[in-house]
Amino acid sequence: MRSWPKLRTGVRAIGEATRRIIGAPDYERYLAHMRRLHPAAHPLTRDQFARQCLEDRYSRPGSRCC
Protein backbone atom coordinates (compact mmCIF):
# COMPACT_ATOMS: atom_id res chain seq x y z
CA MET A 1 0.00 0.00 0.00
CA ARG A 2 2.48 2.60 -1.16
CA SER A 3 -0.30 5.01 -2.09
CA TRP A 4 -1.37 5.71 1.53
CA PRO A 5 1.33 8.35 2.21
CA LYS A 6 0.44 10.10 -1.05
CA LEU A 7 -3.25 9.95 -0.21
CA ARG A 8 -2.62 11.33 3.29
CA THR A 9 -0.51 14.15 1.85
CA GLY A 10 -3.23 14.97 -0.67
CA VAL A 11 -5.97 15.01 1.94
CA ARG A 12 -3.83 17.24 4.18
CA ALA A 13 -3.22 19.65 1.28
CA ILE A 14 -6.94 19.82 0.49
CA GLY A 15 -7.73 20.52 4.14
CA GLU A 16 -5.13 23.27 4.33
CA ALA A 17 -6.37 24.86 1.10
CA THR A 18 -9.95 24.75 2.36
CA ARG A 19 -8.98 26.41 5.65
CA ARG A 20 -7.14 29.15 3.77
CA ILE A 21 -10.07 29.75 1.43
CA ILE A 22 -12.59 30.11 4.24
CA GLY A 23 -10.12 32.09 6.35
CA ALA A 24 -9.93 29.71 9.30
CA PRO A 25 -6.94 30.46 11.50
CA ASP A 26 -4.41 27.66 11.89
CA TYR A 27 -2.76 27.96 15.30
CA GLU A 28 -0.57 24.87 14.90
CA ARG A 29 0.84 26.22 11.64
CA TYR A 30 1.49 29.57 13.34
CA LEU A 31 3.38 27.83 16.17
CA ALA A 32 5.51 25.89 13.68
CA HIS A 33 6.30 29.13 11.87
CA MET A 34 7.27 30.85 15.11
CA ARG A 35 9.52 27.96 16.16
CA ARG A 36 11.20 27.82 12.78
CA LEU A 37 11.68 31.52 12.00
CA HIS A 38 11.40 33.33 15.35
CA PRO A 39 12.71 30.92 18.00
CA ALA A 40 13.51 33.66 20.54
CA ALA A 41 10.05 35.28 20.32
CA HIS A 42 7.16 34.29 22.59
CA PRO A 43 4.21 33.11 20.47
CA LEU A 44 0.70 34.36 21.09
CA THR A 45 -1.66 32.20 23.10
CA ARG A 46 -4.44 30.45 21.19
CA ASP A 47 -6.95 33.13 22.32
CA GLN A 48 -4.61 35.98 21.39
CA PHE A 49 -3.96 34.38 18.02
CA ALA A 50 -7.69 34.00 17.30
CA ARG A 51 -8.34 37.61 18.31
CA GLN A 52 -5.49 38.82 16.12
CA CYS A 53 -6.82 36.85 13.14
CA LEU A 54 -10.26 38.40 13.55
CA GLU A 55 -8.80 41.90 13.86
CA ASP A 56 -6.67 41.36 10.76
CA ARG A 57 -9.63 40.03 8.84
CA TYR A 58 -12.13 42.76 9.67
CA SER A 59 -9.96 45.83 10.23
CA ARG A 60 -9.17 46.40 6.56
CA PRO A 61 -12.01 48.34 4.97
CA GLY A 62 -12.49 47.62 1.30
CA SER A 63 -10.72 44.27 1.45
CA ARG A 64 -13.98 42.36 1.12
CA CYS A 65 -16.77 42.64 -1.41
CA CYS A 66 -19.63 42.29 1.13
TABELLIN-V748745 format. One record per backbone hydrogen bond with DSSP energy under -1.0 kcal/mol. CO is the residue of the C=O (numbers start at 0). NH is the residue of the N-H. E is the energy in kcal/mol with one decimal. If there is no record, write none. Layout:
# TABELLIN-V748745
co->{CO	CO}
nh->{NH	NH}
e->{E	E}
This chain:
# TABELLIN-V748745
co->{2	3	4	5	6	7	8	9	10	11	12	13	14	15	16	17	18	25	26	27	28	29	30	31	32	33	37	44	45	46	47	48	49	50	51	52	53	54	59}
nh->{6	7	8	9	10	11	12	13	14	15	16	17	18	19	20	21	23	29	30	31	32	33	34	35	36	37	40	48	49	50	51	52	53	54	55	56	57	58	62}
e->{-2.7	-3.0	-2.3	-2.4	-2.7	-2.5	-2.3	-2.3	-2.5	-2.5	-2.5	-2.5	-2.4	-2.2	-2.4	-2.4	-2.2	-2.0	-2.6	-2.1	-2.3	-2.6	-2.6	-2.2	-3.0	-1.9	-1.2	-2.8	-2.3	-2.5	-2.6	-2.4	-2.2	-2.6	-2.8	-2.2	-2.3	-1.6	-1.7}
